[in-house]
Amino acid sequence: MKLEDYPRPKNDNGIGLHFRLDLVETQNKPHISEGVEWLQSINAKWTLVAGQDWQQIGTAARLISDAGIMPVCRLVCKIDKGFIDWETGVKTLLDLGVPAYMQIFNEPGDTREWRDENPKIDMFGAKWADAAGRVFGAGGMPGMGGVLGEDEWLAAFNAVEGGAQNELWSKAWFCVHNYGSNHPPNYPYDDVNQKGIPVSPEEYAKYKFSMPFDELNELRRTKSNPGDTVLDDDTTVLRVHNFKKWMTDSLGYCLPMIGGEGGWQWQTEEDLRYPKLPDAFHAAYTREMFEWFRFGKLSDGAPLMDELFCCTAWIEADGQADSWWFGPLGTKQGTIDAVASIPAFTRKFSWDHDAPAEPPGPIVIAPEPSMPQPSDAKMEDLPRPSEAESAPDTSTERAPQSSDAPPAATFVYTVQQGETLWGIAKKFGTTIDAILAANAIEDRNKIRAGQKLTIPR
């Protein structure tokens, strides 16, 4: 199939959220129906359904599909399990009129995915190739199961008889797990990583760090990575660049990339140079990732690739610390509201180039926090989709540079609490530089709530 022939939901916007894990659907426990309502409340069009058996998966997939949301399905099983009847899974979905997107296995490098807790990447490759052939033969679309390393991808690719010539690749897809740790969406191109800028005393007091102030700034200074690209450090939601490169290098082209898991886990603190992820960061970062599909640019300024169909954040509900609804750490209302406030849109692909552009609608901007930086370098002014600095080459295409046209008109806007120049420029279809020039602002870091700005249009 061509990329444009793979099934996608109506009014596809690329927004996805992993479905809840409890797939009971009875009068007293309508968990699937409730999960569908949650997806609809944030206008999600994709979800990953993980179930214990095909009947359970089929029931959930049908109700989800009937709601206009595309289900992507995974049988929860160990990779070294014995026989698995993949053909029955495909038939279950097709008989229900649901596209058979079938994720085969999950994160082979994770010990939890093996009965003996001993990852064996060659075995994964062989078992994936066998299962993929059977899924394809039954009429389904075999999914590369959340691989996180190139060795895992190559083990599966090399195990397919005939390599790139095998026809199963014509219906295969790649399941994206793009977790961001506690890094900002443009990591590793942000100034903390690239330049080692210190945290200010005010921001140190505001956010949670595990190191004393002086030690933290020393760590930032000594652990900076000037020139780092996503190919050097892929602990970022931008690792989709890496996935595309792996496939293009071996297969010759990139499969559709469909989110299974990803985004930011709640209050994570894996990189001590950054704060323990605050709730407001979780909301703002998640919204930015989904708005890749609205504006057609990734957070490093690269154009959104056609092959990236959606991103799917982790997770709706059911006992997970990261649950958006009713988890052990409470409902993540800030993140829910941030995503729900994204205006309705339909994602555009390159083959939609003749379609009329949608005029920018009113945007409710969720407050965007500033990552701990010194007072003259705040997170809101790091490279973002509308103002990316020249990032190191990641061997992927970059957005063409163009000069700003003279503004046709201007108006005065009052800055709201939590807004940034980046957000205001995006809101009104202009650029940060144009706003700076129109208001004779010398320090782009110093805008405040209540300030009047002349906005060129």
C-alpha positions as CSV (number, residue, x, y, z in Angstrom):
1,M,0.0,0.0,0.0
2,K,1.0,3.6,-0.5
3,L,1.1,5.7,2.7
4,E,-2.1,7.5,1.7
5,D,-3.9,4.1,1.4
6,Y,-3.3,3.0,5.0
7,P,-6.6,3.3,7.0
8,R,-6.9,6.5,9.0
9,P,-9.8,7.9,11.0
10,K,-12.1,10.6,9.6
11,N,-10.9,14.1,10.4
12,D,-7.6,12.6,11.5
13,N,-5.6,15.0,13.7
14,G,-2.7,12.7,14.8
15,I,-3.8,12.9,18.5
16,G,-3.6,9.6,20.3
17,L,-3.8,8.3,23.9
18,H,-3.2,4.7,25.0
19,F,-6.5,3.2,26.0
20,R,-7.2,2.1,29.5
21,L,-6.1,-1.4,30.5
22,D,-9.4,-2.6,32.0
23,L,-11.5,-3.7,29.0
24,V,-14.6,-4.9,31.0
25,E,-17.8,-3.8,29.4
26,T,-21.0,-4.6,31.4
27,Q,-24.0,-2.6,32.5
28,N,-22.3,-2.1,35.9
29,K,-18.8,-1.7,34.6
30,P,-18.9,0.1,31.2
31,H,-15.2,0.6,31.2
32,I,-14.8,0.6,27.4
33,S,-17.6,3.1,26.9
34,E,-16.2,5.3,29.6
35,G,-12.7,5.1,27.9
36,V,-14.2,6.1,24.6
37,E,-15.9,9.1,26.2
38,W,-12.5,10.2,27.6
39,L,-10.9,10.0,24.2
40,Q,-13.7,12.0,22.7
41,S,-13.3,14.7,25.4
42,I,-9.8,15.5,24.2
43,N,-10.7,14.9,20.5
44,A,-8.3,12.0,20.2
45,K,-8.5,10.1,16.9
46,W,-6.1,7.2,17.7
47,T,-5.7,4.8,20.6
48,L,-3.7,1.7,21.4
49,V,-5.8,-1.1,22.8
50,A,-3.9,-3.7,24.8
51,G,-5.9,-6.8,25.8
52,Q,-5.6,-10.3,27.2
53,D,-7.5,-12.1,24.5
54,W,-8.9,-11.5,21.0
55,Q,-12.5,-11.4,22.2
56,Q,-11.7,-8.6,24.7
57,I,-9.7,-6.7,22.1
58,G,-12.4,-7.1,19.5
59,T,-15.2,-5.7,21.7
60,A,-13.1,-2.7,22.6
61,A,-11.9,-2.1,19.0
62,R,-15.5,-2.2,17.7
63,L,-16.8,0.4,20.2
64,I,-13.8,2.6,19.6
65,S,-14.1,2.4,15.9
66,D,-17.8,3.1,16.0
67,A,-16.9,6.4,17.8
68,G,-14.7,7.5,14.9
69,I,-11.4,6.7,16.6
70,M,-8.8,4.3,15.1
71,P,-7.9,1.4,17.3
72,V,-4.5,-0.1,17.1
73,C,-4.4,-3.5,18.8
74,R,-1.9,-5.4,20.8
75,L,-2.2,-8.8,22.4
76,V,-0.6,-8.7,25.9
77,C,1.7,-11.7,25.8
78,K,5.3,-12.6,26.5
79,I,7.6,-12.7,23.5
80,D,8.9,-16.2,24.4
81,K,5.4,-17.5,24.8
82,G,4.5,-20.6,22.9
83,F,2.0,-20.7,20.0
84,I,-0.1,-17.5,19.4
85,D,-3.1,-17.7,17.0
86,W,-2.4,-14.4,15.2
87,E,-4.8,-15.4,12.4
88,T,-7.8,-15.4,14.8
89,G,-6.9,-12.0,16.0
90,V,-6.9,-10.6,12.5
91,K,-10.1,-12.4,11.6
92,T,-11.8,-11.0,14.8
93,L,-11.1,-7.5,13.8
94,L,-11.9,-7.8,10.1
95,D,-15.2,-9.6,10.8
96,L,-16.1,-6.5,13.0
97,G,-15.3,-4.2,10.1
98,V,-12.2,-2.8,12.0
99,P,-8.9,-2.3,10.2
100,A,-6.5,-4.9,11.5
101,Y,-3.6,-2.8,12.8
102,M,-1.8,-5.5,14.9
103,Q,1.1,-4.6,17.0
104,I,3.3,-7.7,17.3
105,F,5.0,-8.0,20.7
106,N,6.2,-5.0,22.8
107,E,9.6,-3.5,23.7
108,P,11.8,-6.6,23.3
109,G,14.6,-5.1,25.4
110,D,12.4,-5.0,28.5
111,T,12.9,-7.9,30.8
112,R,9.1,-7.7,31.7
113,E,8.2,-8.8,28.2
114,W,9.9,-12.2,28.6
115,R,8.8,-15.2,30.7
116,D,12.3,-15.8,31.8
117,E,13.0,-12.1,32.2
118,N,16.0,-12.5,29.8
119,P,15.7,-10.5,26.5
120,K,16.9,-12.4,23.5
121,I,16.9,-10.0,20.5
122,D,17.6,-12.7,17.9
123,M,14.7,-14.7,19.2
124,F,12.5,-11.7,19.1
125,G,13.5,-11.1,15.4
126,A,12.6,-14.6,14.4
127,K,9.3,-14.7,16.3
128,W,8.3,-11.3,14.9
129,A,9.1,-12.3,11.3
130,D,7.0,-15.5,11.7
131,A,4.1,-13.6,13.3
132,A,4.2,-10.8,10.8
133,G,4.0,-13.2,7.9
134,R,0.9,-14.9,9.5
135,V,-0.8,-11.5,10.2
136,F,-0.1,-10.4,6.6
137,G,-1.3,-13.7,5.2
138,A,-4.6,-13.4,7.2
139,G,-5.2,-9.9,5.7
140,G,-3.9,-7.8,8.6
141,M,-1.3,-5.1,8.9
142,P,1.7,-6.3,11.0
143,G,3.2,-3.8,13.4
144,M,6.8,-3.6,14.5
145,G,6.4,-4.0,18.3
146,G,7.6,-0.9,20.0
147,V,11.3,-1.5,19.4
148,L,13.6,1.1,21.0
149,G,17.0,0.2,19.6
150,E,18.3,-0.2,16.0
151,D,19.6,-3.7,16.9
152,E,16.0,-4.7,17.7
153,W,14.7,-3.3,14.4
154,L,17.5,-5.0,12.4
155,A,16.9,-8.4,14.2
156,A,13.3,-8.4,12.9
157,F,14.1,-6.9,9.5
158,N,16.9,-9.4,8.8
159,A,14.7,-12.3,10.0
160,V,12.1,-11.6,7.2
161,E,12.8,-13.9,4.3
162,G,13.7,-11.9,1.3
163,G,14.4,-8.8,3.3
164,A,13.0,-5.7,1.7
165,Q,11.5,-7.6,-1.2
166,N,9.0,-9.5,1.0
167,E,5.5,-8.3,0.3
168,L,4.6,-8.2,4.0
169,W,6.3,-4.8,4.2
170,S,3.7,-3.4,1.8
171,K,1.2,-3.5,4.8
172,A,3.6,-3.2,7.7
173,W,3.9,-0.3,10.1
174,F,6.1,0.8,12.9
175,C,4.8,1.2,16.5
176,V,6.3,4.4,17.9
177,H,7.3,4.7,21.6
178,N,8.7,8.2,21.9
179,Y,9.0,9.0,25.6
180,G,10.5,12.3,26.5
181,S,11.8,11.6,30.0
182,N,11.9,15.0,31.8
183,H,13.3,16.7,28.8
184,P,11.6,19.5,26.9
185,P,10.1,18.8,23.5
186,N,13.0,20.2,21.5
187,Y,15.7,18.1,23.4
188,P,18.6,17.6,22.7
189,Y,18.6,21.0,21.0
190,D,17.6,23.1,24.1
191,D,20.1,25.4,25.8
192,V,20.4,23.3,29.0
193,N,21.8,20.4,27.0
194,Q,23.6,22.4,24.3
195,K,25.1,25.2,26.4
196,G,24.8,24.1,30.0
197,I,23.1,27.3,31.1
198,P,22.8,27.6,34.9
199,V,19.5,27.6,36.8
200,S,18.7,30.9,38.6
201,P,18.1,31.0,42.3
202,E,14.4,31.9,41.7
203,E,13.8,28.9,39.5
204,Y,15.7,26.6,41.7
205,A,13.4,27.6,44.5
206,K,10.3,27.2,42.3
207,Y,11.0,23.7,40.9
208,K,12.0,20.4,42.4
209,F,15.7,19.4,41.9
210,S,17.5,16.6,43.7
211,M,20.9,18.3,43.8
212,P,22.1,21.3,45.8
213,F,22.1,24.5,43.8
214,D,25.9,24.8,43.2
215,E,26.2,21.1,42.3
216,L,23.3,21.4,39.9
217,N,24.9,24.2,38.0
218,E,28.2,22.5,38.0
219,L,26.5,19.4,36.5
220,R,24.9,21.5,33.9
221,R,28.2,23.1,33.0
222,T,30.2,19.8,32.8
223,K,27.5,17.7,31.2
224,S,26.6,20.1,28.4
225,N,26.6,18.6,24.9
226,P,27.2,21.2,22.3
227,G,26.4,19.9,18.8
228,D,24.4,17.0,20.1
229,T,21.7,15.7,17.7
230,V,18.9,13.3,18.2
231,L,21.1,10.7,16.6
232,D,23.5,11.1,19.6
233,D,20.9,11.3,22.3
234,D,17.4,10.0,21.5
235,T,15.9,10.3,25.0
236,T,13.4,12.6,23.5
237,V,10.0,12.7,21.8
238,L,11.9,13.6,18.6
239,R,13.4,10.1,18.3
240,V,10.9,9.6,15.4
241,H,13.9,10.9,13.3
242,N,15.9,7.9,14.4
243,F,13.1,5.4,13.6
244,K,12.8,6.9,10.1
245,K,16.5,6.6,9.6
246,W,16.7,3.0,10.7
247,M,14.0,2.0,8.2
248,T,15.2,4.1,5.3
249,D,18.8,2.7,5.8
250,S,17.7,-0.9,5.6
251,L,14.3,-1.1,4.0
252,G,14.8,1.8,1.6
253,Y,11.9,3.8,2.8
254,C,10.0,4.5,6.0
255,L,6.9,2.6,7.1
256,P,3.9,4.4,8.6
257,M,4.8,5.4,12.2
258,I,1.8,5.0,14.5
259,G,2.0,5.8,18.2
260,G,1.6,3.1,20.7
261,E,3.1,4.8,23.8
262,G,5.0,8.0,24.4
263,G,5.0,11.5,25.7
264,W,6.0,12.3,29.3
265,Q,5.6,10.2,32.3
266,W,4.3,11.8,35.4
267,Q,6.8,13.7,37.6
268,T,9.8,11.7,36.2
269,E,13.3,12.8,37.0
270,E,15.7,10.7,35.0
271,D,18.0,13.6,34.0
272,L,19.1,15.5,37.1
273,R,20.0,18.6,35.0
274,Y,16.2,19.2,34.7
275,P,13.6,19.4,37.4
276,K,11.3,16.6,38.4
277,L,8.7,17.1,35.7
278,P,6.2,19.6,37.0
279,D,2.5,19.1,36.3
280,A,2.3,22.3,34.2
281,F,5.3,21.1,32.1
282,H,3.5,17.8,31.5
283,A,0.5,19.7,30.1
284,A,2.4,22.2,28.0
285,Y,4.8,19.6,26.6
286,T,2.0,17.2,25.7
287,R,0.1,19.8,23.9
288,E,3.1,20.9,21.9
289,M,3.7,17.3,20.8
290,F,0.2,17.0,19.5
291,E,0.4,20.4,17.8
292,W,3.1,19.0,15.5
293,F,0.1,17.7,13.5
294,R,-1.7,21.0,13.5
295,F,1.2,23.2,12.3
296,G,3.2,20.7,10.3
297,K,6.5,21.1,12.2
298,L,8.3,19.1,14.9
299,S,9.8,20.8,18.0
300,D,13.2,21.0,16.3
301,G,11.8,23.0,13.4
302,A,11.9,20.0,11.0
303,P,8.8,19.5,8.9
304,L,6.4,16.9,10.1
305,M,7.0,13.8,8.0
306,D,4.1,12.2,6.2
307,E,5.1,8.8,7.7
308,L,4.3,9.9,11.2
309,F,0.6,9.3,11.4
310,C,0.1,10.0,15.1
311,C,1.7,10.2,18.6
312,T,0.0,8.3,21.4
313,A,0.6,9.3,24.9
314,W,0.6,7.0,27.9
315,I,-2.1,6.3,29.4
316,E,-5.8,6.7,30.1
317,A,-6.5,5.0,33.3
318,D,-6.4,1.9,35.6
319,G,-4.0,1.9,38.4
320,Q,-1.1,3.5,36.6
321,A,0.8,6.5,38.2
322,D,0.6,8.1,34.7
323,S,-3.2,7.7,34.4
324,W,-4.8,10.8,33.0
325,W,-8.1,9.8,34.7
326,F,-8.5,8.6,38.3
327,G,-5.0,7.3,38.8
328,P,-3.3,6.8,42.2
329,L,-1.8,10.3,41.8
330,G,-5.2,11.8,40.8
331,T,-6.7,13.0,37.6
332,K,-4.3,15.0,35.4
333,Q,-6.8,17.7,34.7
334,G,-4.2,20.3,33.6
335,T,-3.0,18.0,30.8
336,I,-6.6,17.0,29.9
337,D,-7.6,20.6,29.6
338,A,-4.5,21.5,27.6
339,V,-5.1,18.9,25.0
340,A,-8.9,19.5,24.9
341,S,-8.2,23.2,24.2
342,I,-6.5,22.5,21.0
343,P,-8.8,23.8,18.3
344,A,-10.4,21.2,16.0
345,F,-8.3,20.6,12.9
346,T,-7.6,17.9,10.3
347,R,-3.9,17.0,9.8
348,K,-2.6,17.7,6.3
349,F,-0.2,15.4,4.3
350,S,1.9,16.3,1.3
351,W,-0.6,14.7,-1.0
352,D,-3.2,17.2,0.4
353,H,-1.2,20.1,-0.9
354,D,-4.0,21.3,-3.1
355,A,-6.5,21.4,-0.2
356,P,-7.2,25.0,1.0
357,A,-5.4,25.9,4.2
358,E,-7.6,26.2,7.3
359,P,-7.6,29.8,8.7
360,P,-6.2,30.0,12.2
361,G,-9.0,29.9,14.7
362,P,-9.0,31.3,18.2
363,I,-6.6,29.4,20.4
364,V,-6.9,29.0,24.1
365,I,-3.4,29.0,25.2
366,A,-2.6,26.9,28.3
367,P,-0.1,28.5,30.6
368,E,3.4,27.5,29.4
369,P,5.9,27.1,32.2
370,S,9.5,28.3,31.9
371,M,12.0,25.6,32.3
372,P,14.5,26.5,35.0
373,Q,17.0,28.8,33.3
374,P,18.8,32.0,34.3
375,S,16.6,35.1,34.3
376,D,17.8,36.1,30.8
377,A,17.2,32.7,29.1
378,K,13.8,31.1,29.7
379,M,12.3,28.0,28.3
380,E,9.7,29.9,26.2
381,D,12.5,31.3,24.1
382,L,14.3,28.1,23.4
383,P,13.9,26.8,19.8
384,R,10.3,25.9,19.2
385,P,8.5,24.9,16.0
386,S,8.0,28.5,14.8
387,E,11.4,29.8,15.6
388,A,13.9,26.9,15.6
389,E,17.5,27.9,15.6
390,S,19.9,26.1,13.3
391,A,20.0,22.8,14.9
392,P,22.7,20.3,14.1
393,D,22.0,18.1,11.1
394,T,20.1,14.9,12.0
395,S,20.3,13.6,8.4
396,T,16.6,14.4,8.0
397,E,14.9,17.1,5.9
398,R,14.6,20.6,7.3
399,A,11.9,23.2,6.8
400,P,12.8,25.7,4.0
401,Q,13.7,29.1,5.3
402,S,11.7,32.0,4.1
403,S,11.7,35.7,4.7
404,D,8.8,37.4,6.6
405,A,6.4,39.4,4.4
406,P,5.6,42.9,5.5
407,P,2.6,42.9,7.8
408,A,-0.7,43.9,6.2
409,A,-2.2,45.3,9.4
410,T,-1.6,45.5,13.1
411,F,-3.7,45.5,16.3
412,V,-3.0,45.7,20.0
413,Y,-3.1,42.6,22.2
414,T,-2.9,42.3,26.0
415,V,-0.6,39.6,27.2
416,Q,-2.4,37.0,29.4
417,Q,-1.0,35.2,32.4
418,G,1.3,32.3,31.3
419,E,1.6,33.4,27.7
420,T,4.9,33.5,25.8
421,L,6.1,35.3,22.7
422,W,6.2,31.9,20.9
423,G,2.6,31.2,21.8
424,I,1.4,34.6,20.9
425,A,3.2,34.6,17.5
426,K,1.7,31.2,16.8
427,K,-1.7,32.3,17.9
428,F,-1.9,35.2,15.5
429,G,0.0,33.7,12.6
430,T,3.1,36.0,12.9
431,T,6.7,35.6,14.1
432,I,8.5,36.4,17.3
433,D,10.9,38.7,15.3
434,A,8.0,40.6,13.8
435,I,6.5,41.2,17.3
436,L,9.9,42.3,18.7
437,A,10.4,44.8,15.8
438,A,6.8,46.2,16.0
439,N,7.2,46.9,19.7
440,A,10.9,47.9,19.8
441,I,11.5,45.1,22.4
442,E,15.2,44.5,23.0
443,D,15.0,41.7,25.5
444,R,12.7,38.9,24.2
445,N,12.6,37.3,27.6
446,K,10.8,40.1,29.3
447,I,7.1,40.2,28.6
448,R,4.6,40.2,31.4
449,A,0.9,39.7,31.9
450,G,-1.1,42.9,31.1
451,Q,1.5,44.2,28.7
452,K,0.2,45.7,25.5
453,L,1.8,44.4,22.3
454,T,1.3,45.6,18.8
455,I,0.7,42.5,16.7
456,P,1.6,42.7,13.0
457,R,-0.6,40.6,10.7
